[in-house]
């Protein structure tokens, strides 16, 4: 009995020591506040102010009937020269043959950078983790006006041209190896040396929704800064049978009224999708998903601005200087770009015409997926399709 008792004690000690042993981290990360100095030409619009939720209906009606009123709402150019704080997270794998390739990921409206690193189901849906496990380095950031980044004027400042310049500046800082030394480190007293000196050899831009529009606009204006691009939740629907989406479908509400605890500090003109139903329709309509993903999306919903919405259609997609590969990654049931059915909604030849110098232009349709790739139940299969495409293109 004494021998059995000693044996059981040893087994117990072994199990306890195994549980207590830390697991090896697969990445090193650093949280940053990046001061980004930019210059851009925005547009001053003749538009109604949206100070409270009761203003939204009039603003939506006024905006979406501009064409009926036969007058321009463009009141001229507003030069923007300013420095904004951009909250970002840089991660590199502790081991990985592709760590020299940096993926710069731009989220869309309604989310912050957490869209790329969703904590539901112990990180199962995290694009960041999936990319790290493939050996890539990753930079995610809160776009201007979102999350922990600066929240300037929603009408004249937070517009697409400024968002493009922010992405260009972050890309340039990273490419030159200046990102860490130009930033305030906010979660570490010691930055791992691998991060402190990190300078990628190539950069792949990944976007979602408005982040894809921002990325596509970057490729158009600064195609030389990118070695490849993945545009998710975005496509140019050319099929005449695809009707245009009206803004009234999206359930806008003023952010500071909708969620005063989290978003009460946001200025006039900052909006959110107001209800669980509108978020479900917009991001997950038709898709299979875990209820937790919708709950997380509602709990963590983020802002977008009047200025962003008014400049969405001003993006220039013709990218004559971009020479890398680009993949349009489309959810079968994408609502905002295909009105819920992307089958036969676009033509590859039209998409190819935007990238005359690109090494490859491809489309991929992810089945049973709506507008939100990372919140769909088959998200990880989508990630593998992205990585397979990049690998086939030498990235």
MIVEXTI-836632 format. One record per atom (N, C-alpha, C, O, CB): x, y, z. Coordinates in steps of 0.1 Angstrom, whole numbers, plus 5000, padded with zeros to 4 digits. Atoms other than C-alpha are relative to their C-alpha. Glycine has a CB too. Layout:
% residues N
XYZ/...
END
This chain:
% residues 395
500849885000/500050005000/500950135000/500550234993/499150005012/499149895000/502950235008/500650034987/500750154983/501149985011/499449985013/504450184974/499050064990/499350154982/500549864994/501049955008/501150244957/499750155003/499550234994/498649925002/500249864996/500750564977/501050094995/500850204990/499950015016/498949925006/504150684967/499950024985/500250134980/501449945003/500250005014/503350604931/499050114996/499250194987/499749874994/501049905003/500150804932/500450145003/500050234996/498749965009/499549874997/501851094948/500950054989/500850174985/500850005013/499249965011/504451104920/499250034988/499550134981/501049884997/500849975011/501751084894/499350145002/499250224992/498949894998/500649874997/499951374911/500950124998/500650224992/499450005014/499149895001/503051584913/500450024985/500550144981/501349965007/499749985014/503751514876/498950084993/499250164985/500249864994/501149935006/500251624866/500050155004/499750234995/498749935004/500049864996/500451934887/501150084993/500950204989/500250015015/498949935006/503852024873/499850034985/500250134979/501349935002/500449985014/502551974838/499050114998/499250194988/499549874994/501049905001/499552194843/500750145003/500350244997/498949985010/499449874996/501752464859/501050054989/501350174989/500749995013/498949965009/504352464831/499450094989/498450064983/500649884993/500549915010/503852764808/500249944986/501249884983/500750135001/499850055014/503252684771/500850114993/500750234995/498649984994/499249915008/505552834746/499150104992/498250054985/501049934991/500849915007/504153154731/500449994985/501549964981/500350155004/499850015014/503753144693/500350134993/500650144981/498849934993/499849875005/504253514689/500550105010/500350075022/498750064993/499749894992/505653834703/499250124995/499250154983/501550035000/500949895005/503354134702/500350135008/500850125020/498549975002/499949874993/503454504712/498950094996/498550104984/501450074996/501149915003/500654754715/500650144999/501550185007/498950005012/499449885003/501355094701/499050124999/497950094994/500849994987/500749885005/500055454699/501050064990/502150104994/499750095012/499149955011/501455574666/499550144996/498450164991/499949914988/500349865005/501555954659/500250004985/501349984980/500850115007/500050015015/500655974622/499850144995/498750204996/499049904995/500149875006/501356304604/499649984986/500349924978/501350085002/500550025014/499356324572/499550144994/499350235001/498849905000/500649895008/498256564545/499149944990/499449844983/501150094993/501050055010/495156504524/499050114996/498950215002/499249885007/501049915005/492556684504/498649945002/498249854994/500250044985/501450044998/489056624518/499050084993/499450184986/499749995015/501149925006/485656754507/499150055010/498749985020/499349914990/501049944991/483356994525/498749984993/498550034982/500350155003/501350035006/479856874519/498950095006/498950135018/499649855002/501249944995/476557054522/499149895005/498349834997/499250094989/500850114995/474956804545/499550035014/500050125021/501049875002/500649984987/472756794575/500949955012/501649865010/498649935001/499350044988/474256764610/499249885006/498049885006/500250115010/500650114993/473556444629/500550005015/501549945018/500449864993/499649984986/473656534666/499349905009/499849885020/499750145004/500850094992/471056294679/499349904991/499249934979/499050075010/500650115009/469355974667/498850054993/498550004982/499749885009/501149955007/466256164658/500350084987/499550104979/499150095009/499549945012/468356344632/500349904989/500449944977/501250085003/499550105010/469356024614/499049984988/499549984977/500249875007/501050025011/466155974594/500150114990/500050084978/498649985006/500049885009/466256324580/501450004992/501450034980/499950135007/498750005007/470056284572/500049894989/500549924978/501149985010/500150105010/469455954554/499250044988/499650024977/499549875006/500949955011/466556094534/500750104992/500750104979/498750055005/499349895007/468556404525/501149954991/501350004980/500550115010/498850055007/471656214515/499649914988/500249934977/500949925009/500350095011/470055944494/499050054990/498649984981/499449875006/500849945010/467856184475/500750114993/500150204986/498750055006/499249895006/470656414464/499850004985/499650104979/501549985003/500150015015/470356284428/498750064995/498650114984/500249864996/501349955004/466656384428/500050155000/499250224993/498949945009/500049864998/467456734438/500850084990/500850204990/500550045014/499349945011/469756804409/500950115004/500950224997/499050054990/499049904996/472356994428/501249945007/501049835013/499450115009/498850064994/475856934439/500150035015/499750145019/501350054993/499749984986/476656894476/501450025003/501850045015/499449895008/498649984999/480356934470/500350155001/500150224991/500849944989/499749864998/481357274485/501450044999/501850155002/499450055013/498549975002/485057254477/500949915009/500549835017/500250145004/499050084994/488257104489/500450065014/500550185016/501349994991/499549974986/489357104526/501449945001/501449825003/499049965011/498750054998/493157064529/500149965015/499850045024/501150094996/499850044986/493956854560/501449975002/502149894995/499149875003/498650024996/497356874576/500049995015/499950095022/501050124995/500150024986/497456724610/500749875004/501149794996/498549995004/499450124994/498856454633/498949935008/498450005017/501350035008/501050084993/496556184646/500749885007/501749835003/498949954991/499550114992/497055914672/499349874994/498049874994/499850015015/500550125005/496555564657/500449885009/501649865011/500449974985/499750114991/496255264681/500249884991/499449844983/498949985010/499650125009/497954954666/500649895009/501049915020/501050054990/499450114993/499254614675/500849924989/500349894979/498949905006/499150075009/502254454658/500449865007/500849865018/501350084997/499650144995/502954074662/500949944989/500749954977/498749925002/499150085009/505753864648/500049865006/499949845018/501450054999/500050144995/505853474651/501449975006/502450025001/499749904988/498750034994/508553334673/500749904991/502049904991/499749935014/499450085011/509153084645/499150014988/497950004989/500249855004/500849995012/508053124609/500850044988/501550144989/498950105002/499249975012/509553114575/499550134993/500250184984/500049884991/500649895007/507353404564/499950135009/499250225006/498649974995/500149894991/507953644593/500550134993/500250244998/500949975012/499549885007/509653884568/498950064991/499150174986/501249964991/501249955008/506253924551/499050065011/498549985019/499349894991/500949934991/504054174570/498750024994/498650074983/500650145005/501349985005/500354164566/499450125008/499450125021/499149885003/500649894994/498754504573/498550004998/498150014987/500750144994/501450035001/495154454581/499150125004/499350175015/499649885008/500949884998/492454734578/498649955002/498049894993/500250104989/501450054997/489054664594/499050094993/499450204988/499850005015/501149935006/485754784581/499250085010/499550085022/499149924992/500949934992/482954994595/499349915010/499049795006/499050084992/500750084990/481254864627/500949925009/500449875019/499149914993/499150074992/484354704641/501350095002/501550194995/500449864994/498649954999/487854804654/500949894996/500649804990/500250065014/499050105004/491054614650/499749865006/500349765001/501450055004/500450124994/489554344672/499349904990/499249784992/499150025011/500650085011/487754224640/501049894996/500649784992/499650084988/499050095005/491054054631/500549915011/501349825008/501250074994/499550084989/491553894665/498949975010/499050005022/501250085008/501250024992/488153784678/500349895010/500849795007/498849954991/499750094989/488453614712/499049895002/499249815011/500250085013/501050104998/485353394709/500649864997/501449854988/498850034991/499650145002/485953014712/501549995001/502249934992/499549954987/498550014997/489553064726/500850044987/501849974985/500449865005/499249955011/490753254695/499849924987/500549944978/501449995004/500250085012/489453004670/499750084987/500150054976/498849905002/500449925011/488153284648/501050124998/500750204989/498650065003/499049895002/491253504651/500849994987/501549894985/500950005012/499249995012/492653594617/501550025004/502449964997/499550114990/498649974995/495753724635/500749875004/501849854999/500050105011/499450124996/496453394651/500249904989/501349844988/499149935011/499850095012/495853204619/501250044991/501949964986/498750004992/498949955008/498253424600/501449985007/502349945001/499950154998/498850034993/500853394628/500449864999/501649824997/499850045015/499750155001/500553014627/500549964986/501149864984/498749925003/499550025013/501253044590/501450064998/502050044987/499150064989/498749945000/504453224598/500150154997/501250204996/500849934990/500049855004/503353584588/500250095013/499850055024/498850034993/500149894991/503953894608/498750084997/498350094985/501350095000/501349935002/500754104613/500050135007/500550155019/498949915005/500349874994/499954474620/498550024998/498050034987/500950114993/501449965000/496354554629/499950145007/500850175016/499149895007/500149864994/495154904638/498650045000/497850004992/500950104992/501349945000/492155104647/500050124990/500850214991/499650055014/500149895010/491255324617/499750135008/499150135019/499049974989/500349874994/490955694624/498550015003/497749984995/500450124990/501449984995/487755774644/499449875006/498349875010/499250034988/500550134995/487555414657/500849965012/502049985013/500049904989/499350074988/488455234690/500850105008/500350205012/500849904994/499149924992/491455384707/500750104992/501650174997/501049915008/499349905008/492555604678/499250135001/498250145007/500049964985/500649874999/491855974675/498650014994/498349944985/500950114994/501449985005/488256094669/499850144997/499150215004/499049955011/500249865004/488356424651/498750024993/497849934994/501150044990/501349975006/485556594632/499549904991/500249854982/500150144993/500650115007/483156344617/499650044986/499349954977/498949945007/500549955013/482156564587/501150034990/501149994979/499150125002/499049955009/485256724573/501349935001/502249944992/500250155002/498750064998/488156524587/500049854998/500849804989/500550035014/499950145001/487356154590/499249964987/498149924987/499349935012/500550035013/486856084553/501049904994/502149884999/499950134991/499150105006/488355824529/501450054996/502349984999/499349964987/498649965003/491256044517/500950005011/502149975010/500050144994/499250004988/492556084552/500349855005/501449825009/499350075012/499850144997/492055714559/501149934992/501949854996/498749924999/499050055009/494155634529/501450055004/502449975004/499750044985/498749944996/496955864540/500549945013/501749915015/499950155002/499650074988/496955704575/500649864997/501649825002/498849985009/499550135004/497355354559/501450014993/502349934996/499049934991/498749985007/500155484537/501150035010/502249975009/499950124990/498949974990/502055634567/500349885008/501549865011/499550125009/499750124992/501755314588/500849914991/501749854997/498749945004/499350095009/502955114558/501450054998/502449974999/499349994986/498649955002/505955344552/500849995013/502049955012/499950154996/499350024987/506855344589/500549855002/501649835006/499250055012/499750144998/506754964590/501149964990/502049894993/498849914998/499050045010/508654924557/501450055003/502449985000/499650054986/498749944997/511455154569/500649955013/501749995017/499950155000/499550054987/511754974602/499950115011/500650105021/501449954999/500149894991/510655294620/498749995009/498550095017/500050134993/501350004994/507255184634/500250015016/499550095022/499249884997/499950004985/508355104670/500750125005/500150185015/500949885004/499449884994/510755394675/499350124998/499650235004/501450014994/500849885002/508255634662/498750005008/497950105008/499650014985/501250024992/505555514686/500250005015/501349985020/499349874995/500150024986/504555504722/499649865003/498549824999/499150105007/500350134997/504655154735/499150005013/499550065023/501349915003/501049994989/501655104758/499749885008/498949895018/498750054994/500250124992/501754754771/501249935005/501149825011/499149904993/498850074996/505354664776/501050105006/501150225001/500649934988/498849924996/508254804796/501249964992/502250044991/500349995015/498950055008/510554594774/499549954987/498649864987/500849895008/500450055013/510154554737/500949894995/502149924995/499950124990/499150105005/511454224724/500950054988/500450124980/499249874996/499049955010/514554284702/499549974986/499750044977/501349945002/500550045013/512854094673/499050114995/498950134983/499449875000/500949905004/510154364673/500650144999/500350214990/498950015010/499449875000/512354664681/500750034987/500750144982/501050015011/499249985012/514354604649/499249954988/499849944977/501449945001/500850075011/511554454628/499950094988/499450204989/498749955005/500149935013/511754564591/499649894990/500549824986/501350074997/500450105009/509754354567/500650024986/501050134982/498450004998/499449995013/511054264533/498850024990/499050094979/500749874996/501149985008/507554264518/498750025008/498749985020/499749874990/501349964993/504054394527/498849964992/498749994980/500050155003/501350045006/500654244520/498950085007/498950085019/499849845001/501149924994/497654464526/498749914999/498449864989/499850134992/501250084999/494454284538/498950105005/499250175015/500249885010/501149914996/491154474541/498749935001/498549824996/499950114990/501450044999/487554424551/499150124998/499350225005/499849935013/501149905002/484654634538/500650134998/501350164988/499150005012/499449875002/485554994543/501550005000/502250084994/499550105010/498650025000/489054874551/500549954986/501749984982/500449905010/499650045014/489154714516/499950114991/500750134982/499149884995/500149885009/487955034500/501250095003/501850144993/498750085003/498849924996/490755214519/501249944993/502150014988/500250005015/498850075006/493254944507/500050024985/501150044979/499949855004/500049985015/492054964471/500450144996/501050164986/498649964995/499749875003/492355334472/501550035002/502150104995/499250105009/498650004998/495855294486/500849954988/501750014983/500549935013/499450065012/496755064457/500050104988/500950104980/499449874997/500249915011/495455324433/500950125001/501550164990/498650055000/499249884999/497355614447/501549975003/502450054998/499550095011/498750044996/500455444461/500349854998/500749785007/500350045015/499950155003/500655104444/501449955003/501549835005/499749984986/498650054998/504455084449/500249965014/501249895016/500950114996/499750034986/504155044487/499449865003/499749825015/499450105009/500750124997/502254714484/500549894991/500749914979/498550014999/499650125008/503454364473/498949914997/499149814990/501249935008/501250095002/500054204474/498850055008/499050125018/500449865003/501149954993/496554264485/498949895000/498749824990/499450134994/501250094998/493554064498/498850105003/498950165014/500249895010/501149914998/490254264495/498849915004/498149854995/499750084988/501150084996/487554084516/498850105003/498950215006/500449935013/501249924998/483954204520/499950114990/499350224994/499950045014/500049895009/484254414489/500149944985/501049864982/501250105003/499950035015/483554374451/499350114993/498350174998/499549864997/500849915008/482354594423/499049914993/499349844983/501050074990/501150085006/479054444414/499650064987/499150184986/498749995009/500349945014/478554494376/498849944994/498449994983/501249974991/501250065006/475554274370/498850095002/498650145014/499749865007/501149905000/472554494362/498949965009/498050045013/499550044986/501150054992/470254274382/500350025015/499449995024/499849854998/499749984986/472054364415/499550145004/500150244999/501549985003/500549874997/470054654430/500950075009/501750015017/498649995006/499249934990/471654934449/499450005014/498249995015/500250154995/500450004986/471554934486/499750145005/500550235002/501149935009/500349874994/469855224504/500550005014/500449915022/498550024999/499449994987/471555354535/499049985011/499449955023/500550145002/501050024990/468255334554/499949855004/499349825015/498650054995/500150144997/468654954554/501049975012/500849865017/500449924988/499050044991/471554974578/499850035015/500650005024/501350064996/500449984986/469855094610/500950095008/501350065019/500049875007/499149914994/472055394618/499450065013/498250095013/500450114990/500349924989/471955554652/501250085005/502350045001/499449915012/498949924995/474055824669/500749925011/500149875020/499550145005/499250094992/476855644687/499950045015/499749955023/501550004996/500049954986/476855854719/498749985007/498649965019/500450145002/501350034994/473155794724/499749855001/499249805011/498950074992/500250155000/473155424715/500749935011/500249845017/500449954986/499150074990/475955324739/500750115008/501950125006/500949904993/499449894993/476655614763/501249955009/502150035011/499050075008/498950054992/478855394785/501349994993/502450034998/499649875007/498850025008/481355304758/500350124990/501450154988/499949874992/499849915011/480755574731/499550145003/499350224994/499349944988/500549874997/479455874750/500950114998/500450234997/499650005015/499049895003/482656064743/500150044985/500850134982/501349965005/499949975014/482156054705/499350124996/498250155001/499549884992/500649875005/481456384687/498749984991/498449864988/501050084993/501150005009/478556474665/500449934987/501649954982/499550144997/499750065013/478356274633/500649865000/500949804990/500950084992/499550144999/479655944647/498849915002/498049935011/501049995013/501150095001/477255664640/500349855004/501549825003/499350004986/499850154999/476755294648/498749944994/497750014992/500249965015/501250085003/474355024637/499349985013/499849935023/500349874993/500749994987/471655054664/499549875006/499549875019/498950094998/500750124994/470154704669/500849874996/501649874987/498650004995/499550135003/471154344670/499549954986/500349894979/499649905011/500650045013/468854284640/500850064988/501150004978/498550034999/499349935011/470654544618/501449944999/501949934987/500050155002/498650055001/474154404627/499949864994/500749824986/500649995014/500250135006/472854054620/499850004985/500449934978/498849935007/500349995015/471454154586/501250044993/501549994982/498950104998/498849945008/474554354576/501149914999/501749894988/500450135007/498750085000/477354114586/499749854999/500649784994/500750035013/500250144999/475753774590/498849954993/498549834994/499949965015/501250045008/472653764568/500349884991/501249894983/499450114992/499950125008/472353414553/501149915004/501249805000/500350044986/498850084996/475553294570/499749915012/498849945020/501250095003/500050084988/475953014595/501050065010/502150095006/500449854997/499149944990/477453144627/499649965014/498549915017/499950164999/500350024986/477753084664/499450125006/499850235004/501349965008/500649884994/475453304685/500950095007/500750215008/498949955010/499049924993/478453414705/500650114991/501050224995/501149915005/499349915009/479853584674/499150124998/499650244997/500349934986/500949885001/476753804669/500050075013/500050205013/498649954997/500049944987/476653874707/501350095001/501350205006/499949905011/498849924999/480353984705/500050124991/500450234995/501249904997/500049895009/479754194675/499150125005/499450235003/499449954986/500949904994/476854374692/500750075012/500750205013/498749945004/499449944988/478754424725/501250094996/501450195003/500549895009/498849935004/481854554707/499850094988/500850134982/501149914998/500249925012/480254754679/500750135000/500850195011/498550024997/499249885001/482255044667/499450114990/498550084983/501449974996/500549885006/481755384651/500450014985/501449954981/500350125007/499649955013/481755514615/499550144999/498650185007/499649914989/500349865001/481355874604/499250044988/499249974978/501250085001/500749945011/479156084582/501050024988/500649994977/499350135004/499149985010/482256184563/500549884992/500749884980/501250075006/499650135007/483255824556/498949954991/499249914979/500349895010/501150045008/479855744543/499850094987/499550034976/498750005008/500249915012/479756054520/501149984990/501050024979/499950145005/498950015009/483155974505/500249854995/501249824988/501350055007/499850145003/482655594501/500049994985/500849914979/498949925005/500150025014/481755634464/501150084992/501150074980/498650054995/499049925007/484655864457/501349934998/502349984993/500350135008/498850085001/487255584458/500449994985/499549964977/499949875007/499550035014/489455554427/500749865000/501649845008/501150114996/499550145000/490155184419/501049984990/501749874991/498849914998/499050025011/492455224389/501450015006/501850125010/499850104988/498750014994/495855114402/501049964990/501449854988/500049895012/499050025011/498355154374/501449965004/502149904997/500050124991/498650034995/501455124395/500149885009/501249845012/500550125008/500050124991/500454824416/500449884991/499749854981/498749985007/499550115008/502354514403/499849875007/500249775001/501450034997/500150124993/501554254429/498749934996/498049974988/500150025015/501350075002/498654004430/499050055009/499350115020/500249855003/501149954992/495254094443/498949904999/498549854988/499550144996/501150095000/492453864454/498850075006/498850135017/500349875008/501249964995/488853974458/499349885007/499049785001/499050064989/500550114992/487553754486/498650045004/498350135012/500949975013/501449964999/483753754486/499249905007/499349785004/499450034985/501050084994/481153614509/498849974991/498350074985/499650055014/501150035009/478453434490/498750085003/498050124993/499649855001/501249924996/475753624509/500350145004/499550205012/499349925011/499649864996/477453964512/498850094997/498350104986/501250044992/501249915001/474654214518/500350144995/499750184985/499450015013/499849865005/476154564513/500550014986/500250114980/500950075009/499449985013/477954494481/499349914989/499349954977/501449965000/500750085009/475754224465/498549985003/497849914997/500749864999/501450014996/472454274482/499649865004/498449815003/499150054989/500350134994/472753924498/500349884991/500149774995/498650005003/499750115009/473653714467/501150054990/500850124981/498749964993/498849965008/477153754451/500249914988/501049944980/501250005008/499950095012/476653474426/499650084987/498550134986/499149875001/500249945013/476953614391/499850155001/499250224993/498849944993/500249854998/477053974405/501250084995/501150204995/499950025015/498949935005/480454064391/500749934989/500549814986/501050025012/499350065011/482754004362/501550025002/502050135005/499650074986/498649994998/486453924365/500750104991/501650174995/500649864998/499349925009/487354114334/499950155004/500850235002/499349994986/500149864995/486054444350/501050025011/501650125012/498550025005/499149994989/488054374382/501450014994/502350085000/499849895010/498650005005/491154304361/500350134993/501550174994/500149884989/499749875006/490754634343/500550105009/501150205005/498850054993/499549914990/491454814375/501549985003/502150085009/499249995013/498750034997/494854654378/500849954988/501249834987/500149885011/499450045013/496554654344/501449955002/501949874993/500150124991/498750054998/500054594358/500249895010/501349845013/500950115004/499950104989/499154334385/500549874995/500249834983/498649995006/499550145004/500853994384/498849905000/498949804993/501049955010/501150095000/497453834391/498850075006/499050155016/500349875008/501249954994/493853934397/499049885001/498749824990/499450124992/500950124998/491553664412/498950035008/498950135016/500949895006/501149994991/488253624429/499849865007/500249765001/498750044992/500450134993/487253364455/498750035007/498650135014/501249965010/501349994993/483753314468/499949905011/500049785009/498849994990/500150094989/483453174503/498549965002/497750055005/500650075013/501450034999/480252974506/499450025014/500250025024/499849854996/500749984987/477653034533/500650115009/500650095021/499949875007/499349894992/479453354544/499350134996/499150164984/501550004998/500649865003/477953704547/501150104998/502250074994/499150045011/499149895002/479654034548/501249995010/502350045007/499350135002/498950014990/481753954579/500749865000/500149765005/499450025014/499250135002/484353684571/500349945014/500149835016/501250024992/499450064988/485853654606/498949965010/499249895020/500950105006/501050044991/482453614623/499149884994/498249845001/499150125003/500750115006/481153334600/500549875005/501749865009/500150014984/499650134993/481252974612/501149934992/501949864998/498749915000/498950075008/483552864583/501150104998/501850094988/499549954987/499049905002/485953154588/501449944998/502149994990/500150105013/498650065001/489052934593/500249944986/501349944981/500249905011/499950055014/488352774559/500350114991/501150104981/498849924995/499749885008/488353124544/501450045002/502150084992/499150115004/498649964997/491653204561/501049914992/501949964986/500349995015/499150095008/493252894545/500050034985/501050014978/499649865003/500149975014/491952994511/500950134997/501550144987/498550034996/499249885001/493653334516/501549975000/502250014991/499750115011/498650044999/496953184527/500449924988/501649934984/500249925013/499750085012/496852934498/500350094988/501250074980/498949904997/499849915011/496453214474/501350085001/502050094991/498850104999/498849934999/499253414488/501249914998/502249954992/500150065015/498950095002/501553114489/500249974985/501449964981/499749875007/499950035015/500753034452/500650124993/501250114982/498749974995/499449885006/501853394445/501450045005/501950155002/499050125002/498649984995/505153364463/500050095012/501050155016/500850054990/500149914988/503953554494/499649925012/499449975023/499050114998/
END
